[in-house]
Amino acid sequence: MIDAEVFAFYTSNEKGSMTQDKCLDYLHKVILPSVRKLFPGLKNAPGCRGVELCDGVRVHLKYDRLLAAKEAGMECCVRMPHTS
């Protein structure tokens, strides 16, 4: 059992939606710090990857975000748009 507190609060834009930039920011400020805290050896563990399920809405994912996740040891499993 893992006993750790992780940061889980975030914000959205005025419309209440997530833009590409906000999704990249969310990755850097919420997802990756949480994953690193819970699984500190993930990036350097051979053959060990984290998996993130993402809504396939185009504005949620851009190349920079997918690349940042990959470099951190995460794989993004993209679902059909609007199915989250």
Number of C-alpha atoms within 10 A of each C-alpha: 3 6 6 8 9 14 10 10 8 10 10 12 9 7 6 8 12 17 16 17 15 18 18 22 14 19 17 16 15 16 17 17 15 18 17 15 12 15 12 12 13 17 17 11 10 9 8 12 15 15 13 13 11 17 18 16 15 10 14 18 21 14 10 12 20 16 14 16 21 16 11 18 22 20 17 17 11 13 13 10 12 9 9 10
